[in-house]
Amino acid sequence: MNHEKLKEIQEARPAHVTLVAVSKTRTKEEIDEAYAAGCTVFGENKVQEIVRKHDPRYHWHMIGHLQRNKVRQVLPLVDMIQSLDSLSLAKEIEKQAAKIDKKMAVLVEVNISQETNKSGITAEETMDFIDICRREFPHIEVQGLMCVGPNTGDTKRIEACFEQMHQLYMQAQERFGDSIRWLSMGMSADWKLAVQHGSNMVRIGSDIFGPRQYDTQ
């Protein structure tokens, strides 16, 4: 773990911005070390990793694509699902959350860069999607929006996507009120740009834990 880099991030991060330490492929020992250094929220991409590493002392966010057949497993273990990207997934979350009487906090994932290899609904669908979730799924609480920035070195394109996402977030706040409070965007390479464009939740992995060691599980 890169303690120096984490300290730098913590000092540079505005107080209103929540840091999600992306711990995918990391060991429980590494997560414990990050917690001791001040991280309290951890993001995982795979349900099996959350199940294996879950510790009730920490806050856990599901940030990767969530398959419907894995919802039942992950729902009791996470504080937030950041990757709600379809009505079919919303229906399953509602079904499983009702069984355990849990109000599940979610962020709607938007494919703001319109890249075919990314999950998420379109910007144009977002307001209607949130409206349906609020009306039809009482065990789901939509608390904001999430996106993954475009996979490019073009800073202007990244900034344009982040600015479009911020405008969408402001539109959602205007329409749905204070329940929309999180804009999750920005990762290790672009989190500072994201914060400049209104992000109040960033997801940082490699800058905290170092180069990722991919496992085979």
Buried (B, 14 or more C-beta within 10 A) or exposed (E): BBEEBBEEBEEEBEEEBBBBBBBBBBBEEBBBBBBEBEBEBBBBBBBEBBEEBBEEEBBBBBBBBBEBEBBBEBBEBBEBBBBBBBBEBBBBBBBBBBEEEBEBBBBBBBBBBEBEEBBBBEBEBBBEBBBBBBEEBEBBBBBBBBBBBBEEEEEEEBBBBBBBBBEBBEBBBEEBEEEBEBBBBBBBBBBEBBBBBBBBBBBBBBBBBEEEEEEEE
